[in-house]
């Protein structure tokens, strides 16, 4: 297939969504890292560069356990997890657990025969937690290596309880507008798919703070820091919200 990892559909809140982890850019930690070189850093598993990777320390044996963990900043419902392994650095066996406090953990997935491809764990209707951890228990060679560790939540409101009203709806109708390229680096284009006229637009950061506003236009050049944002378009018939990534 020619699909990039961030283009793989995943079932979130009973519909399919494409890419853009709800946890992108949030704090991530691991039990170890191979060295101090940037190409092996822990943050590589949770950034907009889908070709970078976190690499663990050299293992003393192929059964040495390591872990990597994302902090969602508050307890949230978790609908799906998507993993992209470096082929010769994947875990043959691993578990995924969630916790509200890093003390009490609930296992939501177990893999005993990993093949190093993209792992999609979705339709998780009853998973809740602030911390999401992958426990790797059996390696192929003598490092674990993970390109992307993505976590999806069903509602925008799980990002911040103080988010503006415009971000409080479930993303059920995001397909009514399309933004591209996404991630973007300079220009961001908006295509309206439903025929509705939109009057203005706003962009919010992960905390719900408004960082950009303008009358509606099909091409934007918002000068934002790299990261995940929410683009809201507003018209007389309502508003739509989609996630966008500035790289």
PASEBA-1860 file (N, C-alpha, C; in nm, 3 decimals):
! residues 247
1> XXXXXXXX> 0.083/-0.119/0.000/0.000/0.000/0.000/0.087/0.125/0.000 ~ 0.034/0.235/-0.056/0.107/0.361/-0.059/0.063/0.455/0.054 ~ -0.026/0.406/0.143/-0.072/0.489/0.253/0.043/0.521/0.348 ~ 0.051/0.647/0.388/0.140/0.683/0.495/0.074/0.648/0.628 ~ 0.156/0.635/0.732/0.101/0.594/0.861/-0.008/0.689/0.908 ~ 0.013/0.819/0.888/-0.086/0.916/0.935/-0.210/0.920/0.848 ~ -0.216/0.843/0.740/-0.334/0.837/0.654/-0.420/0.713/0.680 ~ -0.378/0.627/0.772/-0.450/0.503/0.796/-0.577/0.531/0.875
9> XXXXXXXX> -0.695/0.493/0.825/-0.819/0.518/0.899/-0.822/0.438/1.029 ~ -0.880/0.498/1.132/-0.892/0.433/1.262/-1.029/0.467/1.319 ~ -1.094/0.370/1.382/-1.229/0.391/1.432/-1.226/0.466/1.564 ~ -1.280/0.588/1.561/-1.285/0.673/1.679/-1.427/0.726/1.693 ~ -1.484/0.719/1.813/-1.622/0.759/1.842/-1.717/0.716/1.730 ~ -1.710/0.586/1.697/-1.803/0.520/1.605/-1.797/0.573/1.462 ~ -1.687/0.633/1.423/-1.669/0.667/1.284/-1.520/0.659/1.255 ~ -1.484/0.658/1.129/-1.343/0.647/1.093/-1.281/0.785/1.082
17> XXXXXXXX> -1.164/0.800/1.142/-1.089/0.924/1.140/-0.953/0.895/1.080 ~ -0.892/0.995/1.018/-0.762/0.977/0.955/-0.657/1.059/1.029 ~ -0.563/0.989/1.088/-0.444/1.050/1.144/-0.465/1.154/1.252 ~ -0.359/1.226/1.286/-0.356/1.337/1.379/-0.400/1.295/1.520 ~ -0.307/1.235/1.592/-0.330/1.187/1.727/-0.377/1.299/1.819 ~ -0.473/1.268/1.906/-0.517/1.364/2.006/-0.408/1.390/2.110 ~ -0.309/1.302/2.117/-0.202/1.317/2.216/-0.076/1.378/2.157 ~ -0.078/1.415/2.030/0.044/1.464/1.966/0.099/1.586/2.038
25> XXXXXXXX> 0.227/1.581/2.072/0.293/1.691/2.139/0.279/1.691/2.289 ~ 0.199/1.600/2.346/0.185/1.594/2.491/0.305/1.520/2.551 ~ 0.326/1.532/2.683/0.445/1.473/2.745/0.455/1.322/2.722 ~ 0.575/1.277/2.690/0.601/1.136/2.667/0.730/1.099/2.738 ~ 0.734/0.981/2.798/0.852/0.935/2.870/0.872/0.788/2.841 ~ 0.990/0.738/2.874/1.022/0.598/2.848/1.120/0.547/2.953 ~ 1.129/0.417/2.962/1.219/0.356/3.060/1.364/0.378/3.025 ~ 1.393/0.400/2.898/1.532/0.422/2.857/1.535/0.484/2.718
33> XXXXXXXX> 1.652/0.529/2.678/1.676/0.576/2.542/1.816/0.531/2.504 ~ 1.836/0.500/2.380/1.963/0.441/2.337/2.083/0.529/2.369 ~ 2.072/0.659/2.338/2.184/0.751/2.361/2.128/0.893/2.355 ~ 2.215/0.991/2.350/2.172/1.131/2.351/2.151/1.189/2.212 ~ 2.163/1.108/2.108/2.147/1.157/1.973/2.000/1.191/1.945 ~ 1.972/1.302/1.877/1.834/1.343/1.850/1.754/1.237/1.775 ~ 1.818/1.160/1.688/1.744/1.062/1.608/1.690/0.946/1.690 ~ 1.728/0.934/1.819/1.678/0.826/1.904/1.592/0.876/2.019
41> XXXXXXXX> 1.561/1.005/2.021/1.495/1.068/2.135/1.354/1.015/2.159 ~ 1.313/1.020/2.284/1.179/0.973/2.322/1.071/1.053/2.250 ~ 1.091/1.184/2.236/0.990/1.271/2.175/0.961/1.234/2.030 ~ 1.051/1.161/1.965/1.030/1.122/1.825/0.906/1.035/1.806 ~ 0.864/0.968/1.913/0.747/0.879/1.903/0.616/0.955/1.914 ~ 0.623/1.087/1.935/0.500/1.164/1.953/0.515/1.303/1.892 ~ 0.559/1.306/1.764/0.574/1.432/1.694/0.513/1.422/1.555 ~ 0.522/1.530/1.477/0.460/1.531/1.345/0.548/1.471/1.237
49> XXXXXXXX> 0.671/1.431/1.272/0.759/1.365/1.178/0.737/1.215/1.188 ~ 0.663/1.159/1.092/0.625/1.018/1.100/0.740/0.925/1.060 ~ 0.856/0.980/1.028/0.971/0.897/0.994/1.073/0.890/1.107 ~ 1.060/0.974/1.209/1.153/0.970/1.321/1.111/0.858/1.417 ~ 1.198/0.821/1.510/1.167/0.710/1.599/1.240/0.723/1.732 ~ 1.175/0.672/1.837/1.240/0.650/1.966/1.305/0.513/1.963 ~ 1.428/0.505/2.016/1.500/0.378/2.024/1.542/0.357/2.168 ~ 1.515/0.240/2.223/1.549/0.210/2.362/1.699/0.184/2.376
57> XXXXXXXX> 1.743/0.167/2.499/1.880/0.126/2.525/1.906/-0.012/2.467 ~ 2.032/-0.048/2.451/2.066/-0.184/2.408/2.023/-0.282/2.516 ~ 1.951/-0.384/2.475/1.895/-0.479/2.571/1.998/-0.586/2.607 ~ 1.992/-0.632/2.731/2.081/-0.739/2.774/2.035/-0.874/2.721 ~ 1.906/-0.883/2.689/1.850/-1.005/2.628/1.724/-0.966/2.553 ~ 1.676/-1.052/2.468/1.556/-1.022/2.389/1.429/-1.027/2.472 ~ 1.439/-1.070/2.597/1.322/-1.073/2.685/1.325/-0.960/2.789 ~ 1.419/-0.867/2.774/1.423/-0.753/2.866/1.305/-0.661/2.839
65> XXXXXXXX> 1.236/-0.619/2.943/1.119/-0.534/2.929/1.157/-0.387/2.929 ~ 1.087/-0.309/2.847/1.098/-0.163/2.845/0.958/-0.106/2.831 ~ 0.941/0.022/2.860/0.809/0.083/2.845/0.821/0.224/2.788 ~ 0.712/0.270/2.729/0.700/0.409/2.682/0.559/0.455/2.717 ~ 0.545/0.581/2.758/0.420/0.626/2.820/0.387/0.769/2.779 ~ 0.259/0.795/2.753/0.209/0.929/2.722/0.122/0.978/2.837 ~ 0.142/1.105/2.874/0.060/1.171/2.975/-0.041/1.260/2.903 ~ -0.170/1.228/2.916/-0.275/1.303/2.850/-0.315/1.429/2.927
73> XXXXXXXX> -0.249/1.454/3.041/-0.267/1.573/3.125/-0.392/1.569/3.210 ~ -0.491/1.495/3.171/-0.610/1.475/3.253/-0.674/1.342/3.213 ~ -0.760/1.289/3.297/-0.823/1.160/3.267/-0.921/1.177/3.151 ~ -0.910/1.088/3.054/-0.989/1.098/2.933/-1.036/0.960/2.889 ~ -1.146/0.958/2.814/-1.187/0.835/2.749/-1.095/0.811/2.630 ~ -1.050/0.688/2.615/-0.957/0.653/2.509/-1.028/0.559/2.412 ~ -1.040/0.602/2.287/-1.112/0.523/2.187/-1.022/0.431/2.107 ~ -0.895/0.472/2.089/-0.808/0.394/2.001/-0.661/0.428/2.028
81> XXXXXXXX> -0.575/0.333/1.993/-0.430/0.352/1.997/-0.375/0.300/1.865 ~ -0.280/0.375/1.808/-0.219/0.335/1.682/-0.067/0.338/1.698 ~ 0.000/0.228/1.661/0.144/0.216/1.680/0.212/0.189/1.546 ~ 0.322/0.257/1.523/0.404/0.232/1.403/0.544/0.194/1.450 ~ 0.579/0.067/1.431/0.708/0.015/1.476/0.814/0.028/1.368 ~ 0.940/0.044/1.410/1.052/0.020/1.320/1.061/-0.132/1.307 ~ 1.063/-0.183/1.184/1.043/-0.326/1.161/1.133/-0.415/1.246 ~ 1.263/-0.388/1.248/1.354/-0.473/1.324/1.366/-0.429/1.470
89> XXXXXXXX> 1.284/-0.332/1.509/1.284/-0.288/1.648/1.148/-0.306/1.714 ~ 1.062/-0.384/1.652/0.928/-0.399/1.710/0.928/-0.498/1.825 ~ 0.826/-0.488/1.907/0.807/-0.583/2.016/0.725/-0.701/1.966 ~ 0.778/-0.821/1.985/0.700/-0.941/1.950/0.582/-0.958/2.045 ~ 0.602/-0.920/2.169/0.492/-0.923/2.265/0.491/-0.792/2.344 ~ 0.372/-0.740/2.368/0.357/-0.617/2.445/0.216/-0.606/2.498 ~ 0.198/-0.522/2.598/0.066/-0.490/2.650/0.049/-0.338/2.648 ~ -0.077/-0.295/2.644/-0.110/-0.153/2.658/-0.197/-0.138/2.782
97> XXXXXXXX> -0.158/-0.045/2.869/-0.232/-0.022/2.993/-0.265/0.126/3.007 ~ -0.370/0.154/3.083/-0.407/0.292/3.114/-0.419/0.307/3.265 ~ -0.397/0.430/3.312/-0.401/0.455/3.456/-0.446/0.599/3.482 ~ -0.521/0.621/3.591/-0.556/0.759/3.628/-0.447/0.827/3.709 ~ -0.353/0.748/3.766/-0.262/0.802/3.866/-0.121/0.743/3.863 ~ -0.090/0.658/3.766/0.039/0.589/3.756/0.060/0.486/3.866 ~ -0.045/0.459/3.943/-0.036/0.358/4.049/-0.127/0.240/4.020 ~ -0.243/0.266/3.967/-0.341/0.162/3.937/-0.357/0.153/3.786
105> XXXXXXXX> -0.323/0.037/3.730/-0.320/0.020/3.585/-0.426/-0.081/3.541 ~ -0.486/-0.055/3.424/-0.584/-0.146/3.363/-0.534/-0.184/3.224 ~ -0.525/-0.312/3.198/-0.479/-0.358/3.068/-0.593/-0.348/2.967 ~ -0.566/-0.285/2.852/-0.670/-0.272/2.750/-0.635/-0.349/2.622 ~ -0.511/-0.399/2.614/-0.474/-0.475/2.494/-0.350/-0.558/2.525 ~ -0.346/-0.678/2.465/-0.228/-0.765/2.478/-0.195/-0.825/2.342 ~ -0.069/-0.819/2.303/-0.021/-0.875/2.177/0.089/-0.977/2.207 ~ 0.075/-1.098/2.153/0.174/-1.203/2.177/0.252/-1.241/2.052
113> XXXXXXXX> 0.213/-1.187/1.938/0.279/-1.227/1.814/0.291/-1.106/1.719 ~ 0.350/-0.997/1.766/0.365/-0.877/1.686/0.453/-0.901/1.565 ~ 0.415/-0.840/1.451/0.490/-0.861/1.326/0.563/-0.736/1.278 ~ 0.558/-0.627/1.355/0.632/-0.508/1.318/0.560/-0.415/1.223 ~ 0.436/-0.444/1.189/0.360/-0.357/1.101/0.286/-0.252/1.183 ~ 0.199/-0.176/1.121/0.120/-0.077/1.193/0.012/-0.147/1.274 ~ 0.011/-0.123/1.403/-0.087/-0.188/1.490/-0.201/-0.091/1.521 ~ -0.323/-0.133/1.490/-0.442/-0.054/1.515/-0.522/-0.122/1.626
121> XXXXXXXX> -0.537/-0.053/1.738/-0.618/-0.104/1.848/-0.730/-0.004/1.867 ~ -0.847/-0.033/1.810/-0.954/0.066/1.814/-1.082/0.006/1.870 ~ -1.189/0.086/1.864/-1.319/0.049/1.920/-1.308/0.018/2.070 ~ -1.229/0.097/2.140/-1.213/0.083/2.285/-1.319/0.169/2.352 ~ -1.430/0.107/2.391/-1.543/0.184/2.441/-1.536/0.213/2.591 ~ -1.454/0.138/2.665/-1.457/0.153/2.810/-1.319/0.178/2.870 ~ -1.227/0.236/2.791/-1.093/0.265/2.840/-1.086/0.411/2.886 ~ -1.047/0.432/3.010/-1.033/0.565/3.066/-0.901/0.576/3.140
129> XXXXXXXX> -0.834/0.689/3.127/-0.711/0.709/3.201/-0.641/0.836/3.161 ~ -0.547/0.877/3.244/-0.463/0.991/3.211/-0.334/0.945/3.143 ~ -0.284/0.830/3.185/-0.158/0.778/3.134/-0.184/0.655/3.047 ~ -0.117/0.649/2.933/-0.127/0.534/2.843/0.014/0.479/2.826 ~ 0.035/0.352/2.858/0.169/0.294/2.858/0.175/0.167/2.774 ~ 0.281/0.154/2.697/0.311/0.030/2.626/0.422/-0.041/2.702 ~ 0.396/-0.163/2.746/0.496/-0.246/2.811/0.547/-0.348/2.709 ~ 0.673/-0.336/2.669/0.732/-0.424/2.568/0.808/-0.536/2.638
137> XXXXXXXX> 0.778/-0.662/2.603/0.829/-0.775/2.679/0.920/-0.869/2.601 ~ 0.915/-0.863/2.468/0.999/-0.954/2.390/1.038/-0.884/2.261 ~ 1.168/-0.871/2.238/1.220/-0.796/2.124/1.257/-0.889/2.009 ~ 1.274/-0.829/1.890/1.323/-0.904/1.774/1.475/-0.914/1.781 ~ 1.540/-0.800/1.804/1.686/-0.799/1.817/1.722/-0.746/1.956 ~ 1.795/-0.636/1.964/1.841/-0.591/2.094/1.813/-0.444/2.120 ~ 1.707/-0.392/2.058/1.650/-0.261/2.089/1.502/-0.267/2.057 ~ 1.424/-0.185/2.125/1.289/-0.155/2.081/1.292/-0.021/2.009
145> XXXXXXXX> 1.213/-0.006/1.903/1.212/0.119/1.828/1.070/0.145/1.777 ~ 1.019/0.264/1.808/0.881/0.299/1.776/0.877/0.434/1.707 ~ 0.819/0.437/1.585/0.809/0.563/1.511/0.699/0.653/1.564 ~ 0.582/0.596/1.591/0.471/0.677/1.640/0.384/0.600/1.737 ~ 0.345/0.671/1.842/0.257/0.621/1.948/0.142/0.720/1.952 ~ 0.027/0.681/1.892/-0.086/0.774/1.880/-0.202/0.728/1.967 ~ -0.267/0.825/2.029/-0.381/0.800/2.116/-0.497/0.886/2.069 ~ -0.617/0.828/2.063/-0.735/0.900/2.015/-0.844/0.901/2.122
153> XXXXXXXX> -0.909/1.016/2.135/-1.020/1.034/2.228/-1.146/1.069/2.148 ~ -1.264/1.038/2.203/-1.385/1.059/2.123/-1.434/1.202/2.118 ~ -1.395/1.289/2.211/-1.448/1.425/2.213/-1.337/1.526/2.229 ~ -1.352/1.641/2.164/-1.257/1.751/2.179/-1.254/1.799/2.323 ~ -1.368/1.794/2.392/-1.373/1.847/2.527/-1.277/1.776/2.621 ~ -1.231/1.657/2.586/-1.139/1.587/2.674/-1.003/1.656/2.676 ~ -0.977/1.748/2.584/-0.849/1.817/2.582/-0.838/1.916/2.696 ~ -0.945/1.985/2.727/-0.938/2.086/2.830/-1.080/2.125/2.869
161> XXXXXXXX> -1.110/2.115/2.997/-1.247/2.142/3.041/-1.286/2.288/3.023 ~ -1.186/2.374/3.000/-1.216/2.516/2.981/-1.217/2.556/2.833 ~ -1.218/2.457/2.743/-1.215/2.488/2.601/-1.338/2.568/2.560 ~ -1.328/2.653/2.458/-1.442/2.733/2.413/-1.559/2.645/2.368 ~ -1.677/2.703/2.367/-1.797/2.629/2.326/-1.779/2.569/2.188 ~ -1.709/2.639/2.100/-1.690/2.590/1.963/-1.613/2.461/1.956 ~ -1.542/2.425/2.064/-1.466/2.301/2.063/-1.533/2.192/2.144 ~ -1.656/2.213/2.187/-1.718/2.120/2.281/-1.798/2.010/2.214
169> XXXXXXXX> -1.806/2.009/2.083/-1.885/1.907/2.014/-1.798/1.792/1.969 ~ -1.860/1.675/1.958/-1.791/1.559/1.903/-1.765/1.584/1.755 ~ -1.652/1.536/1.706/-1.615/1.561/1.566/-1.691/1.468/1.471 ~ -1.822/1.474/1.473/-1.901/1.384/1.390/-1.907/1.432/1.244 ~ -1.895/1.561/1.223/-1.918/1.616/1.091/-1.795/1.682/1.031 ~ -1.677/1.642/1.079/-1.556/1.707/1.029/-1.536/1.685/0.880 ~ -1.599/1.578/0.825/-1.584/1.553/0.683/-1.657/1.655/0.596 ~ -1.730/1.748/0.657/-1.803/1.849/0.580/-1.710/1.960/0.533
177> XXXXXXXX> -1.591/1.969/0.587/-1.488/2.053/0.531/-1.359/1.971/0.523 ~ -1.271/2.011/0.435/-1.144/1.941/0.419/-1.032/2.042/0.421 ~ -0.926/2.012/0.496/-0.809/2.100/0.499/-0.689/2.024/0.445 ~ -0.604/2.092/0.371/-0.488/2.026/0.312/-0.383/2.133/0.279 ~ -0.253/2.097/0.277/-0.202/1.970/0.329/-0.215/1.967/0.481 ~ -0.213/1.851/0.537/-0.229/1.838/0.681/-0.149/1.716/0.729 ~ -0.032/1.736/0.790/0.026/1.859/0.844/0.065/1.959/0.734 ~ 0.072/2.089/0.772/0.112/2.193/0.678/0.232/2.267/0.735
185> XXXXXXXX> 0.306/2.334/0.647/0.423/2.409/0.692/0.413/2.558/0.662 ~ 0.335/2.596/0.561/0.326/2.737/0.523/0.181/2.776/0.497 ~ 0.126/2.724/0.388/-0.012/2.755/0.352/-0.106/2.640/0.389 ~ -0.228/2.676/0.431/-0.330/2.579/0.464/-0.455/2.612/0.382 ~ -0.505/2.516/0.307/-0.620/2.536/0.220/-0.744/2.469/0.279 ~ -0.857/2.533/0.262/-0.984/2.483/0.314/-1.081/2.462/0.198 ~ -1.138/2.344/0.190/-1.240/2.314/0.089/-1.371/2.282/0.160 ~ -1.477/2.353/0.123/-1.609/2.329/0.181/-1.679/2.222/0.100
193> XXXXXXXX> -1.722/2.115/0.167/-1.781/2.000/0.097/-1.933/1.997/0.105 ~ -1.992/2.076/0.194/-2.137/2.064/0.216/-2.218/2.179/0.157 ~ -2.152/2.273/0.090/-2.224/2.384/0.028/-2.265/2.494/0.122 ~ -2.234/2.481/0.251/-2.271/2.584/0.349/-2.175/2.703/0.337 ~ -2.227/2.823/0.355/-2.143/2.942/0.353/-2.090/2.968/0.494 ~ -1.960/2.980/0.506/-1.898/3.010/0.634/-1.847/3.154/0.634 ~ -1.866/3.223/0.746/-1.835/3.366/0.753/-1.697/3.396/0.810 ~ -1.656/3.323/0.912/-1.527/3.349/0.973/-1.468/3.219/1.028
201> XXXXXXXX> -1.345/3.227/1.070/-1.277/3.108/1.123/-1.186/3.146/1.238 ~ -1.159/3.047/1.321/-1.069/3.064/1.434/-0.982/2.940/1.447 ~ -0.864/2.957/1.507/-0.778/2.844/1.537/-0.748/2.848/1.687 ~ -0.760/2.731/1.752/-0.736/2.718/1.895/-0.620/2.621/1.918 ~ -0.543/2.644/2.026/-0.439/2.548/2.060/-0.498/2.438/2.148 ~ -0.413/2.348/2.198/-0.462/2.233/2.274/-0.529/2.272/2.405 ~ -0.495/2.389/2.459/-0.556/2.433/2.584/-0.689/2.503/2.562 ~ -0.727/2.522/2.435/-0.851/2.592/2.404/-0.833/2.741/2.386
209> XXXXXXXX> -0.710/2.790/2.387/-0.683/2.932/2.367/-0.689/2.969/2.220 ~ -0.759/3.077/2.188/-0.766/3.124/2.050/-0.632/3.184/2.009 ~ -0.576/3.136/1.898/-0.444/3.183/1.855/-0.448/3.247/1.716 ~ -0.563/3.239/1.648/-0.574/3.298/1.514/-0.721/3.316/1.482 ~ -0.755/3.427/1.415/-0.893/3.452/1.373/-0.892/3.537/1.247 ~ -0.988/3.514/1.160/-0.998/3.594/1.038/-1.133/3.568/0.973 ~ -1.175/3.653/0.879/-1.291/3.618/0.796/-1.261/3.488/0.722 ~ -1.365/3.416/0.683/-1.342/3.288/0.615/-1.269/3.312/0.482
217> XXXXXXXX> -1.169/3.230/0.458/-1.097/3.233/0.331/-1.045/3.093/0.302 ~ -1.027/3.063/0.176/-0.991/2.928/0.135/-0.842/2.900/0.148 ~ -0.762/3.004/0.167/-0.619/2.984/0.186/-0.572/3.066/0.305 ~ -0.504/3.001/0.399/-0.454/3.069/0.519/-0.303/3.057/0.525 ~ -0.244/3.154/0.595/-0.101/3.146/0.626/-0.083/3.182/0.774 ~ -0.140/3.101/0.863/-0.125/3.131/1.007/0.016/3.100/1.054 ~ 0.081/3.197/1.115/0.217/3.178/1.161/0.212/3.128/1.306 ~ 0.210/2.997/1.320/0.198/2.934/1.452/0.321/2.850/1.481
225> XXXXXXXX> 0.342/2.820/1.608/0.448/2.729/1.647/0.411/2.587/1.603 ~ 0.508/2.501/1.573/0.476/2.362/1.539/0.392/2.297/1.648 ~ 0.290/2.224/1.608/0.205/2.157/1.706/0.069/2.126/1.650 ~ -0.021/2.079/1.738/-0.157/2.041/1.701/-0.252/2.154/1.738 ~ -0.344/2.186/1.646/-0.441/2.292/1.667/-0.579/2.246/1.621 ~ -0.680/2.327/1.652/-0.816/2.301/1.606/-0.865/2.421/1.527 ~ -0.905/2.395/1.404/-0.957/2.498/1.314/-1.110/2.492/1.319 ~ -1.170/2.603/1.354/-1.316/2.613/1.359/-1.364/2.711/1.253
233> XXXXXXXX> -1.454/2.665/1.165/-1.518/2.754/1.069/-1.662/2.775/1.114 ~ -1.709/2.901/1.104/-1.839/2.939/1.161/-1.924/3.008/1.056 ~ -2.051/2.969/1.048/-2.146/3.032/0.957/-2.283/3.039/1.020 ~ -2.379/3.090/0.946/-2.514/3.107/1.001/-2.582/2.974/1.030 ~ -2.536/2.866/0.965/-2.597/2.735/0.985/-2.518/2.647/1.082 ~ -2.422/2.708/1.152/-2.347/2.630/1.251/-2.197/2.640/1.227 ~ -2.124/2.553/1.293/-1.979/2.554/1.282/-1.926/2.412/1.268 ~ -1.803/2.403/1.217/-1.734/2.275/1.205/-1.594/2.291/1.260
241> XXXXXXX> -1.539/2.182/1.314/-1.406/2.184/1.373/-1.326/2.068/1.320 ~ -1.200/2.094/1.280/-1.110/1.987/1.239/-0.974/2.008/1.303 ~ -0.902/1.900/1.324/-0.766/1.908/1.377/-0.669/1.937/1.264 ~ -0.572/2.023/1.291/-0.467/2.052/1.193/-0.333/2.051/1.266 ~ -0.227/2.024/1.192/-0.093/2.020/1.250/-0.003/2.117/1.175 ~ 0.059/2.208/1.250/0.164/2.295/1.194/0.298/2.225/1.216 ~ 0.372/2.205/1.111/0.501/2.137/1.127/0.617/2.233/1.098
END
